[in-house]
Structure formats: structure tokens, C-alpha cells
Amino acid sequence: MLRREVAIRIIGDIVLSDSPSETLKAWRERFHITQAQLAKKMGVSPSVISDYESGRRKSPGINFIKRYVLSLIELDEERGSNTLMTLAKLFNVRGDLWKVIIDLCDFKRPITIGDFCKRLGAELLTCPESKDIFIMGYTLVDSIRLLFDIPSYEYLKLYGTTTQRAAIFAKVERGRSPIVAVKAMQAVTGGLRPALIMLHGPKSVKDVDEIALIVAKREELPVAWIPPLEISDVVRILKKIAQEVGIKK
């Protein structure tokens, strides 16, 4: 049932998209599967996948889309169904919030903020004493889409089953907006906030907004900077951490 429901949601998203070719590619990348891997699973040449995803071929029919999506899910199941389980959680969120979440996971066992940052090569910029605090999961979001497309009162749903998690904001330029948003969100959520805020995007620590850090220090918000990495690499590291501490189903 889980497999079927996720497949239906993805197929619907592709069919109703203004650009099916781009949406196909986006879903494949979300599953962290290469064109070659998908082509082999589907029994077609990689050029077929490339042509459909680039728009060189006419938009695929429903039968191709169904095979495409089911093949993504089958490949994920062979790897342990991590993406499938994450999507199942996201699709339970109402509205468009699931579209801004790149990855989300709840842990079976805790990991300290210090260890979590170390695994990502991240540097804790505020509240150094928080390095021994435990977190029980993470949410990785597209900060641009979050700030423009999602009202602040919906942010609480980013926390999954616990606020003891890292809120990781990707595609950040300086970091002021995410921190101000979290500060403002506390008024809406009764003071609830993530245990750790992580900024992905600034090229160096010096590029992180000074005012944002001042606000974070005053609010006692632990903030960490993630060095320049591709989003796919960040997700890969996060999933490795999750596998080691255990994933809460």
C-alpha cells in the first residue's frame, strides 16, 4: 500500500507538471539514482532517459511515466527503502510543504550536535556548549522555496515527530532569513524551535551574516555552517549517519 500511494503521488506530480521533462529529472535526482542505473532497470538505453528528461523527445505517455516511477521505487527498495519511507512521511503533510523538503529523517538512537556537525564537516558558530546536546533527526529544506512559498505557521510541520532535530537550510546566501524565520516562528509555535540550525550555501564562515549570528546568540540558537558541498553529497552523508544510528520508521 505504501509503495502504491507514493507512486500515485509522484506520477500525478509529473503528469500535472508544466514541464514533465524537468519533473522527471527532479524525481530521479531525489531518489539519488543515475540515468544509467534507471535505464538498466527499465531495460532501455541511457539516451532514452536523457532525451525525455531534457525535453528532446516529446513528453512521455502515462505508461512510460509509470514504468519510470516504479523503477525508481524498486531501485530504492533494493537499497533499503530510505527515500520511499521519507516520501511516505512527507506526503502525509498537507499542502505544498512536502515540496520544499529535500530530505527528512527521525533517528532510533540519538547523536550529539558535536558529532553530527563533525560528520558533515560543519562548524558550530554559536552556543558551543550545545555540542553535547542530543538530536533525534534532521530536516533538510530548500530555503528559497520555503521562504517564498510556505507561510510561517506551517513551519512547525517541518519538525516531523520531534523538535530535537537539525533544521538544515540549503541554498542559503548569507543565512539571515532562515534565522529570523525561526525566531519569528517561535511566536507562532509557542516557543518551539529546532535543536540546531545549519546553513548550507555561504562559501565560508566569513560569508555568514553577522546580524543573523547576533540574533542567534541572543536567542541561544545553536547555528552551524556547512562547508561548500553539493546537495547530493550532503544528502549522502546524512543518509549514512541515519543508517548508522538507525532510522525510526
Summary of the structure (lengths in Angstrom):
residues: 249
radius of gyration: 18.8
end to end distance: 15.3
largest distance: 57.0
contacts: 781
relative contact order: 0.13
helix: 57%
strand: 15%
